[in-house]
Amino acid sequence: MARVLIMASDGFEQSELFVPLEKLKAAGHQVDVAAPEAGEITGWDKDDWGKSVTADKAIAGLSEGDYDALVLPGGVINPDTLRQDGKAVALIRDFADAGKPVAAVCHAPWLLIEAGLAQGRRLTGYGSIRTDLRNAGAEVVDEKVVVDRGVITSRNPGDLDAFVGAIEDALG
């Protein structure tokens, strides 16, 4: 089975990390969670802090060569934090350059913009970031899941079944 990396920081949208984590593990994939620092990170659940998860790895020590796919949960805080982390942005670009699936849901497509992956791609994301995606040169659509040249995007937690299904399809 595949090795999947979920990259997040404090403030990840709780369901957007836990649903892919649990479903991909249940499908037999090895899934690691990485954050700017290894250790506990805490999710955001609707309007307050939610559950924590242990980040197995620190982003700085990782290589795309160790994984088959990258998953980026949303939330507002998480991608806004990671887009300012040069190592996180470089790792996203490395996955894409290697032709490996990069999956981003909700606000996480902000990270695709930061990594230079939006230009010329068909993408979706949370309603409030669609102008950002357009301004970065993406063709923005309002669909549950969009797959374009290895980049998988979804709009919100309501799309998670389709999002995880597209990740599983990409992993073969």
N, C-alpha and C positions, 0 to 999 in steps of 0.2 A: 504494500500500500504506500501511499504518498506521504511525504513529510510536508506539513503546512505550518507556516509561521503567521501568527496573529500579532500585529504590532499595535500597541496602545499606550496610553498614559492615563493618569488620574483624569476622571471626567468622561471616560468612554460611556456611550449609551449602553446601559446594562444589557438589554436584550441583544443588541447588535454584536456583542462579544460572546455572551454565553450561548446563544442559539447556534451560531456556527461552530463554536468550540465543542458543544455537546453532540451536535449532529455529525460533524466530521469524525470525531472520536468513535461514535457509534457505528459509523461506516467502516471503521478499521484503520483510519489514517492516524499517523502520529502528529500531534498538534502541540507546538510550543507557543508560549506567550512571551513576547519581548516588550520591554519598556525602556525609557532612558536609563534607568537603573534597575537591576534585578531586585525583586522583593514585591511587597504588596502594592497593588494599585486599586483604586476605588472607583466604582462606576457611578453613573448618574441615572436615577430612576424617576422619570417624569419631572418632579420639582424638588428633589432632594438627593443627597448622597445615598447610594445604594450598596450593593454587595461588593466585596473585594475579591480579587483573584491574585494568585501569585504569578508574577512575571518570572519565568524560569531563567530568562537570559536578559543581559543588557544589550541594547541595540548596537553599541560600539563594537562589540566582539563578534558580530555576526557577518556571514557572507551568504549571498544568494545561492552559492554553490552547495550549501547544506540543505536546501529546501526545494520543493517542487512548486510551491505557490505561496502568495502573500495575501493575507486578509487584513483589511483596514476598517475597523468599526468606526461609527460616527459619534454623534454627540457634538455639542458645540465646543466644549473645552478641549477635548482630546485632540482633534485634528488641528485646532488652532495652536496647541502646544507643540505638536510634532512638526508642523510646517516651519517652525523656527529652529528645529534641530537638524543641522546640516547632515549628520550621520544618518538620520532617519530618511531624509529626502534622498540622499545618495543611494541608500539601500533600495528604496522604491524604484529609482531609475535603473539600478543594477538588475532587479528582477525583470523589468520591462525589456531592457537591452538584451537579456538572455532569452527572451521569448517565453518567459514563465508567466502564468496567470497572476494578475494583480486585481484583487476584488475590493471595491470601496463602496460603502453604503452611507446614505444620509448626508452628513456634512463631510465625510472623508474624501469625496472627490476634490475638496480644497487641496489635499495632498497631491493629487494628480496634476493640478495646476502648478503647484510649487516644483514638482519634479519635471515639468515640461512635457507632460504626457497628454494634455487636453487638446492641443492644437490639431485640428483635422480629424478628431475622433468623434464618434456618435456616443454621447454620454447622457446619463440622468443623475439626479441627486435631489436632495431636499429642496423644496420650493424656493427658499430664501437664498440659495447659492447658485441658482440657475443663471442669473445675470453674470456672476463671476465666471461660470463655465463658458458662457457665450463670449464674454470679453476676452477669454483666453483662447478663443478660436474653436471651441467645440460646437458641434451640432447637438443641441439639447432637445431631448424628447421626454415625454411624460409617460413612461412605461415602467412596469414592475421590475424588469431586469433588462439590461442592454449589454450586449457583448460585442466588442469591436477590437479586433487585432490583439487579443489576449487581455484586454482590460474589461472587467465586469463591474457594472455599476447598478445600484438600486436606490430607491427614493427614501425609504423609511422603514421602521420596524414591521409594518404591515406587509412588506415585500420579502421578508426573510426566508420564507419557504422557497420562493423563486430564486432568490439570491444564492442560497446554499445549493439548490439544485444546479444552478449554472456553474458553481465552483466544482461540484462533483462531476459534471459533464466535462469540464475543462481538464480535470485530472484523469479522465478516461476510466 
